[in-house]
């Protein structure tokens, strides 16, 4: 059998599920669990009442290869958990009847232009530990990819770059933009906030070219922009840029307000502690004049020598989400940057507030916050950042 190759970050092989030691396991806390078509068909083919029981706990979607989601119970947990917290699917049918999500999560496979890639999703606390807490830049390697329980290689994300741009070299454009994005985010000559500003400038330039039908000019523009960074053209921008939140604070609070859920006490508590840490009541629309200075002081106190945490978060998102093409051809590439920026600013706001609330940099509070946010934001059926 021909070996299937896959590109993966070096952190990938270090990940190990902690199983019963996990504080917030994958089956709880109100998030979306997607079911692939073949597993759904397995349940549909069961002749006894077990098949009906399973299908009654699944809601059909239309998009393949994940065509359905498991319905959560009134507590927001997976409907297949029994009273003792055990999985009914494994108990009744065995491991091979788990859907692909349950079998592999938080491992995520992409298929981009005929090449497989895999990453770790940050909705898992142990994945956060593996991805974020390495002070060295994320690097990549090649490995062998094994099939799932059905003998398939089903990706979480399928990306065909020719669906996004009509340029003959669509794949080259995508690769060039993504590699440049990672290079900018990993450029430790600048603060993470400045790196995000530089990334915004690049994506805006590319966005303008796409909008004007000049797709083939993107590669040249990327090369010129990266050359300008290396020559120091943007150093003056970096020196003049103020610290603090980049996005409008009202956007951050509006999305956090929208993310509240009665079945997610964990994330609600994190938001409450973060706002208290900032000395703010929740849902505050206007910032006091002293907020920015206090925010900057706290950021420097807790994260000045740990910006690699934000860097790693951003790089993992860029690679795993197919940035900047992950919104598809009906959206401009700047929409992809807007989503990345908002997530970065929310994470930054929450982490700084939590550190101030607890008056210390605590690794568990960081892990708890990022995994809870990712589970709530990235795995929700509802998109919290709506793009036109």
PLY file of the C-alpha trace (Angstrom):
ply
format ascii 1.0
element vertex 388
property float x
property float y
property float z
element edge 387
property int vertex1
property int vertex2
end_header
0.00 0.00 0.00
1.30 3.42 -0.97
2.21 5.57 2.03
0.31 8.85 2.29
2.52 11.73 3.35
1.33 14.55 5.60
2.89 17.84 6.70
2.63 18.51 10.44
4.08 20.85 13.08
6.80 19.34 15.27
4.49 19.68 18.27
2.03 17.20 16.74
3.90 14.03 17.66
4.34 15.22 21.24
0.59 15.33 21.90
-0.94 12.60 24.04
-4.53 12.52 25.27
-4.69 12.66 29.07
-8.01 10.75 29.05
-9.57 10.72 32.52
-7.06 13.32 33.76
-8.59 15.93 31.44
-10.50 18.55 33.43
-12.98 19.33 30.63
-13.33 16.33 28.37
-14.41 16.49 24.74
-17.96 15.23 25.26
-19.23 18.03 27.48
-19.80 21.76 27.67
-22.04 22.63 24.75
-20.03 22.36 21.59
-20.59 20.97 18.11
-19.58 17.34 17.44
-19.70 16.62 13.70
-20.54 13.17 12.28
-19.06 11.99 8.99
-21.23 10.39 6.30
-19.89 6.83 6.61
-20.39 6.71 10.38
-23.91 8.09 9.99
-24.64 5.35 7.46
-23.35 2.77 9.93
-25.93 3.95 12.47
-28.66 4.05 9.81
-27.93 0.44 8.82
-28.40 -0.92 12.36
-31.51 -3.09 12.37
-32.50 -2.90 16.02
-33.64 -0.05 18.24
-30.03 0.98 18.79
-29.88 2.51 15.30
-33.06 4.53 15.90
-31.76 5.65 19.30
-28.55 6.90 17.72
-30.22 8.63 14.78
-32.65 10.39 17.11
-29.62 12.02 18.76
-28.20 13.37 15.49
-29.24 16.39 13.42
-28.73 16.23 9.67
-26.67 18.90 7.93
-26.07 19.17 4.20
-22.33 19.65 3.89
-20.09 16.64 3.24
-17.95 14.94 4.43
-19.41 15.84 7.86
-23.14 15.62 7.20
-24.58 15.72 10.73
-23.99 16.88 14.29
-24.71 15.18 17.60
-27.50 16.94 19.48
-26.54 18.15 22.92
-28.73 17.34 25.92
-30.25 20.00 28.18
-26.97 20.30 30.10
-25.10 20.94 26.88
-23.34 17.55 26.91
-23.19 14.86 24.22
-26.43 12.87 24.08
-24.45 9.63 23.90
-23.08 9.97 27.43
-24.74 7.70 29.98
-25.45 8.55 33.63
-21.90 7.58 34.59
-20.31 9.68 31.86
-19.40 6.73 29.65
-19.90 6.72 25.86
-22.91 4.61 24.84
-21.47 4.16 21.35
-18.29 2.54 22.61
-20.15 0.49 25.22
-22.70 -0.91 22.75
-20.83 -1.03 19.45
-17.13 -0.54 20.08
-14.45 1.98 19.11
-14.90 1.54 15.34
-18.42 2.99 15.54
-17.19 6.32 16.84
-17.54 9.14 14.34
-14.32 10.51 12.94
-14.49 13.59 15.18
-14.59 11.52 18.37
-11.94 9.13 17.10
-9.33 11.77 16.26
-10.12 15.02 18.08
-8.22 17.32 18.68
-6.19 16.14 15.70
-7.30 17.97 12.56
-6.52 17.01 8.94
-6.56 19.41 5.99
-6.40 18.63 2.29
-5.07 21.68 0.47
-4.38 21.47 -3.25
-3.74 17.73 -3.18
-1.55 17.75 -0.07
-2.44 16.53 3.42
-1.66 18.59 6.50
-2.54 18.05 10.14
-2.62 20.16 13.27
-4.02 20.24 16.80
-7.24 22.12 17.56
-6.97 24.34 20.61
-10.34 23.36 22.05
-8.43 20.62 23.90
-6.52 21.68 27.02
-3.63 19.28 26.37
-3.38 20.53 22.78
-3.09 24.10 24.09
-0.27 22.96 26.35
1.54 21.33 23.40
1.06 24.23 20.96
1.39 27.44 22.96
4.02 26.84 25.61
7.08 26.44 23.39
9.27 29.52 23.19
10.74 28.34 19.87
8.91 29.19 16.60
6.59 26.47 15.28
8.40 24.31 12.72
7.08 21.62 10.36
8.03 18.12 9.26
6.74 15.32 7.00
5.20 12.12 8.39
3.08 9.16 7.29
-0.72 9.49 7.51
-2.79 6.57 8.75
-6.44 6.04 7.70
-9.39 6.34 10.07
-11.52 3.47 11.35
-13.31 3.21 7.99
-10.06 3.03 6.04
-10.43 6.60 4.76
-8.45 9.81 4.87
-11.26 12.30 5.49
-10.06 15.89 6.02
-11.66 18.43 8.33
-10.99 21.10 5.73
-10.79 20.64 1.95
-9.29 23.62 0.19
-9.04 23.95 -3.59
-7.34 27.21 -4.35
-8.71 27.36 -7.89
-12.15 27.75 -6.31
-10.97 31.02 -4.85
-9.01 32.62 -7.67
-9.10 32.16 -11.44
-5.35 32.68 -11.73
-3.51 29.79 -13.36
-1.08 29.70 -10.42
-3.75 29.66 -7.69
-1.85 27.19 -5.53
1.33 29.23 -5.73
-0.57 32.39 -4.71
-2.09 30.64 -1.70
1.22 29.14 -0.61
3.03 32.45 -1.00
0.43 34.35 1.04
0.30 31.76 3.80
4.07 31.40 4.13
4.47 35.18 4.20
1.77 35.43 6.87
3.55 32.91 9.08
6.89 34.63 8.50
5.43 37.99 9.56
3.78 36.59 12.69
7.03 34.84 13.67
9.18 37.95 13.12
10.33 38.64 16.67
11.97 41.89 15.68
8.53 43.41 16.34
5.88 43.03 19.04
2.97 40.75 18.20
0.68 43.76 17.81
3.02 45.30 15.24
3.25 41.96 13.43
-0.53 41.94 13.16
-0.45 45.46 11.71
2.10 44.37 9.11
-0.01 41.32 8.27
-3.04 43.58 7.88
-1.16 45.79 5.41
-0.13 42.78 3.33
-3.60 41.21 3.25
-5.18 44.57 2.38
-2.82 44.89 -0.58
-3.65 41.36 -1.73
-7.35 42.03 -1.18
-7.19 45.08 -3.46
-5.51 43.06 -6.20
-8.14 40.32 -5.99
-10.92 42.91 -6.06
-9.50 44.46 -9.24
-8.97 41.12 -11.00
-5.19 41.37 -10.70
-4.74 38.01 -8.97
-1.56 37.19 -10.85
0.16 40.26 -9.33
-0.21 38.96 -5.76
3.03 36.97 -5.75
5.11 39.96 -6.86
3.39 42.15 -4.26
4.12 39.64 -1.49
7.79 39.43 -2.50
8.12 43.22 -2.54
6.38 43.55 0.83
8.60 40.96 2.50
11.68 42.65 1.02
10.49 45.98 2.44
10.14 44.45 5.91
13.66 43.01 5.74
15.07 46.38 4.64
13.46 48.18 7.59
10.92 50.23 5.63
8.25 49.54 8.25
10.37 50.16 11.34
8.97 53.67 11.70
5.42 52.28 11.79
6.47 49.85 14.49
8.00 52.62 16.58
4.96 54.87 16.28
2.29 52.25 16.90
0.70 52.52 20.36
0.34 49.47 22.56
-2.99 48.02 23.60
-5.97 46.46 21.89
-5.88 46.77 18.12
-9.54 46.05 17.46
-12.33 48.34 18.58
-13.13 47.45 22.18
-16.86 47.40 21.40
-16.27 44.56 18.91
-14.55 42.53 21.61
-17.32 43.10 24.15
-20.11 42.55 21.61
-18.72 39.16 20.60
-18.01 38.13 24.19
-21.57 39.08 25.12
-22.84 36.99 22.21
-20.69 34.07 23.35
-22.38 33.78 26.73
-24.30 30.54 27.08
-26.32 29.22 29.99
-24.74 25.78 29.58
-21.17 27.04 29.55
-20.41 28.09 33.12
-16.72 27.55 32.45
-16.38 30.18 29.74
-18.80 32.55 31.48
-16.61 32.42 34.61
-13.50 33.14 32.55
-15.13 36.22 31.01
-16.30 37.46 34.41
-12.85 37.07 35.96
-11.17 38.78 32.99
-13.45 41.82 33.20
-12.96 42.04 36.96
-9.22 41.82 36.40
-9.48 44.84 34.12
-11.58 46.62 36.72
-14.59 46.68 34.40
-18.21 45.62 34.67
-19.16 43.12 31.98
-20.66 44.57 28.77
-19.05 47.95 29.36
-19.33 50.01 26.17
-16.98 52.88 26.98
-13.52 52.55 28.46
-12.34 54.78 31.29
-9.42 57.03 30.36
-7.12 55.04 32.63
-7.89 51.68 31.01
-5.32 51.76 28.22
-2.41 52.62 30.50
-3.44 49.96 33.00
-3.88 47.44 30.21
-0.44 48.16 28.79
1.19 47.88 32.21
-0.45 44.53 32.87
0.41 43.24 29.41
4.08 44.12 29.93
4.03 42.63 33.42
2.71 39.23 32.39
3.47 38.79 28.68
6.44 40.97 27.69
8.71 37.90 27.68
5.98 35.42 26.70
4.66 36.81 23.41
5.45 33.44 21.86
2.12 32.30 23.36
0.20 34.71 21.10
2.57 34.02 18.20
1.97 30.28 18.41
-1.77 30.79 18.69
-1.78 32.89 15.51
0.50 30.59 13.50
-1.59 27.55 14.41
-4.75 29.36 13.28
-3.18 30.57 10.03
-2.05 27.10 9.05
-4.99 25.06 10.29
-7.71 27.38 8.94
-6.27 27.74 5.44
-5.62 31.46 5.91
-6.28 33.66 4.01
-8.61 31.57 1.84
-10.68 29.87 4.52
-13.84 31.92 3.97
-14.05 30.79 0.34
-14.44 32.61 -2.94
-17.57 34.53 -1.90
-15.59 36.52 0.66
-12.67 38.90 0.25
-9.40 37.80 1.86
-9.54 40.70 4.30
-12.47 38.91 5.97
-10.05 36.16 6.94
-7.76 38.69 8.55
-10.67 40.29 10.41
-11.57 36.93 11.94
-7.95 36.27 12.94
-7.57 39.75 14.42
-10.76 39.53 16.46
-9.79 36.15 17.89
-6.33 37.45 18.75
-7.72 40.52 20.48
-10.28 38.54 22.47
-7.64 36.04 23.58
-5.28 38.87 24.48
-7.97 40.76 26.41
-9.05 37.66 28.34
-5.53 36.49 29.21
-4.33 39.89 30.43
-7.48 40.26 32.53
-7.14 36.75 34.00
-3.50 37.30 34.96
-4.44 40.57 36.69
-7.44 38.93 38.41
-5.25 36.15 39.83
-2.28 38.53 40.20
0.04 35.98 38.58
0.90 34.32 35.31
-0.53 30.84 35.77
-0.14 28.22 33.04
-3.42 26.47 33.86
-5.45 29.69 33.64
-3.99 30.30 30.17
-4.75 26.72 29.06
-8.26 26.85 30.51
-9.02 30.18 28.85
-7.72 29.36 25.35
-9.31 25.91 25.22
-12.67 27.23 26.50
-12.62 30.11 24.02
-11.67 27.89 21.09
-14.37 25.38 21.94
-16.98 28.10 22.22
-15.87 30.14 19.18
-14.48 27.64 16.67
-16.87 24.76 17.33
-20.14 26.63 17.55
-22.83 26.18 14.92
-23.21 29.95 15.07
-20.55 32.22 13.61
-19.77 34.96 16.12
-18.09 37.22 13.60
-20.58 37.72 10.78
-19.14 38.76 7.47
-21.18 40.27 4.65
0 1
1 2
2 3
3 4
4 5
5 6
6 7
7 8
8 9
9 10
10 11
11 12
12 13
13 14
14 15
15 16
16 17
17 18
18 19
19 20
20 21
21 22
22 23
23 24
24 25
25 26
26 27
27 28
28 29
29 30
30 31
31 32
32 33
33 34
34 35
35 36
36 37
37 38
38 39
39 40
40 41
41 42
42 43
43 44
44 45
45 46
46 47
47 48
48 49
49 50
50 51
51 52
52 53
53 54
54 55
55 56
56 57
57 58
58 59
59 60
60 61
61 62
62 63
63 64
64 65
65 66
66 67
67 68
68 69
69 70
70 71
71 72
72 73
73 74
74 75
75 76
76 77
77 78
78 79
79 80
80 81
81 82
82 83
83 84
84 85
85 86
86 87
87 88
88 89
89 90
90 91
91 92
92 93
93 94
94 95
95 96
96 97
97 98
98 99
99 100
100 101
101 102
102 103
103 104
104 105
105 106
106 107
107 108
108 109
109 110
110 111
111 112
112 113
113 114
114 115
115 116
116 117
117 118
118 119
119 120
120 121
121 122
122 123
123 124
124 125
125 126
126 127
127 128
128 129
129 130
130 131
131 132
132 133
133 134
134 135
135 136
136 137
137 138
138 139
139 140
140 141
141 142
142 143
143 144
144 145
145 146
146 147
147 148
148 149
149 150
150 151
151 152
152 153
153 154
154 155
155 156
156 157
157 158
158 159
159 160
160 161
161 162
162 163
163 164
164 165
165 166
166 167
167 168
168 169
169 170
170 171
171 172
172 173
173 174
174 175
175 176
176 177
177 178
178 179
179 180
180 181
181 182
182 183
183 184
184 185
185 186
186 187
187 188
188 189
189 190
190 191
191 192
192 193
193 194
194 195
195 196
196 197
197 198
198 199
199 200
200 201
201 202
202 203
203 204
204 205
205 206
206 207
207 208
208 209
209 210
210 211
211 212
212 213
213 214
214 215
215 216
216 217
217 218
218 219
219 220
220 221
221 222
222 223
223 224
224 225
225 226
226 227
227 228
228 229
229 230
230 231
231 232
232 233
233 234
234 235
235 236
236 237
237 238
238 239
239 240
240 241
241 242
242 243
243 244
244 245
245 246
246 247
247 248
248 249
249 250
250 251
251 252
252 253
253 254
254 255
255 256
256 257
257 258
258 259
259 260
260 261
261 262
262 263
263 264
264 265
265 266
266 267
267 268
268 269
269 270
270 271
271 272
272 273
273 274
274 275
275 276
276 277
277 278
278 279
279 280
280 281
281 282
282 283
283 284
284 285
285 286
286 287
287 288
288 289
289 290
290 291
291 292
292 293
293 294
294 295
295 296
296 297
297 298
298 299
299 300
300 301
301 302
302 303
303 304
304 305
305 306
306 307
307 308
308 309
309 310
310 311
311 312
312 313
313 314
314 315
315 316
316 317
317 318
318 319
319 320
320 321
321 322
322 323
323 324
324 325
325 326
326 327
327 328
328 329
329 330
330 331
331 332
332 333
333 334
334 335
335 336
336 337
337 338
338 339
339 340
340 341
341 342
342 343
343 344
344 345
345 346
346 347
347 348
348 349
349 350
350 351
351 352
352 353
353 354
354 355
355 356
356 357
357 358
358 359
359 360
360 361
361 362
362 363
363 364
364 365
365 366
366 367
367 368
368 369
369 370
370 371
371 372
372 373
373 374
374 375
375 376
376 377
377 378
378 379
379 380
380 381
381 382
382 383
383 384
384 385
385 386
386 387
